[in-house]
């Protein structure tokens, strides 16, 4: 073997046609219901996605991509859309008085926070919580951080969402 030529990597495991279709034709967006504005807010960034044989895993890689106050009964969405759909188009569709545009939205999974006050005052720098989807056993993970602000009515804000959908 020539020492100047890097070895050929092993072949990737074969991907199913469904996995290839998901990788090539869909993006995954993150939205949350804003009580103050009374509308859906869509993050301007899409999840970075990894498709495996059994799961679709998506994550945000920086806290700059998303953070908001969180409280019991706050609703989040992970939305599968056709590639090429902008987050502004998606936000407009989700907030439309008519039904959301089914030509751009392929799947929506909803997540609602339950009891988060149990974490208050526990001296955590941050803690990861997992929410179960309302439509399935899909999961959404969020990092909670205490606000330590007395001017807000919320004890926590959340950031770094990640999801795991079962194939």
N, C-alpha and C positions, 0 to 999 in steps of 0.2 A: 504494500500500500504506500502511495506517495505521501510523505509527511506534510507536504504543502497543500494538499487537497483535504478539506474537512470530510469526515465520513458522512455517508448518506444517512439521513435520519431514517428510523424505522417507519414503515408505512403507517398512516393513521388508520384507526379502526374504521371499518366501512360504516358509512352513515346511511340511515334509511332515507327514502325519498321524502317522508314527512319532515325529518330533521333538516334536510337540505332546504326544503321549501320554507320552513320557519326561519332559518338563518338568512335566506336570500330575499324574502318577501315581507318580513314583518319587523317592526320596531316595538319597543315597550316603553310607554310613558307613565309618569306618576302624577296623580292629581289628588287634591284634598279639598274638602268643603270648607269654605271660609264663612263663618257665622256673621262676621262684621259686614262683609260685602254681599252676603247671601248669593254666592255663586261658586262654581268650581274654579280652582286655580290649578293650572297645569305647569309643572316645572319646565323650564326651557331646555332641559337636557333629557336625553333618552338614557335608559339603563344600558350599561354595558352587559351584554348577554353571552352566556355560554350554554350551548345545547348539548346535553349528553343523551345517552340511550334512554334514561328514565326521567330526566328532569330538564326543565328550562330554568336557569339561574340567572338573575339579573342583579346588578348592584350599582350604586352611585359610589364614586371613588373619592369624593371630596365633600366636605361639609359646605363648601361654597355653592354646590349644586342645589341644595334644599335645606331649609330649616323653618320650622313654624312652631307656635305654641301648641301644646297638646293637652287634652282634657278628656274625661270620660265621655263616651259617645261621639268622639270625633271620627269622621268618616274619611277613608282613603280609598283610592282606586289605583289599580294597575291595569292599564289599557293596552291591548294589543292592536296596533294599527298597521295599515299598509305602509311599506317604506315610501318615503317621499312626502308623507303628510307632515306638515309643520305642527309644532306644538301650539301655535296660535290658531291654526285651523281646527285642531282638536278641541281647544278650549272654547272656541266659538260654537262648535257642534255640541259639546256637553252642556253649554249654557243656553242653547236654543230652546225656545218655548215648544217647538216641535220635537219629535223623537230625535235622538242622536243619529247622525248620518251613518247608516249601516254600510255604505260603500267604502268608508274609510276605517270604521271601527270593526274589528273582527271578534274581539272578546273583551269582556270587562270582568274583573274580579274585585269585589268590595270587601273592605276590612273596617271594623269598628272597634275602637279602643274600649276596653272595659275598665277594670279597676287599676288605676295607676297611682292613686294617692298612697297606696301601701309602700311606695318607694320613697316618699318624702322624708327628709331628715335623717336618712340612713347613712349619710357621709359618703355616698358614692360620688366619684368624679363623673362617671357615666355608667349606664347600665343598658344592656340590650334586652329588649322585650320582643316577644313573638306573638303575632296575631294570626288567627286562623280565618281563612276566607269564608264568606257567608254562603258561597255557592259550591264549595268543595273543601278538600283538605289542603289546599294551597296555603302557603304561609307568606307573611310579610314581617320582616324584622326591622325594628327602628332602634336607634340609640337615643335614650332619654338623658337629658341633663337638667339639673335643677336650675331655675332662673335666678334665685336669690334676689329678685327684684320685688320690692314691696309695692311698686306702682301697678303691677299687673295682677290680674285675678287668676292667672294660671301658674301652677307650681313648676311646670316643666316645659321645655321645648324639645323637639325631636329633630333628628338629622340622620344622615347615612342610611336611607332605606335600601333594603335588599329583599328580593323575593325568590321563592322556589315554587315552581309549578310542576305538577306531575304530568309527564307525557302520556 
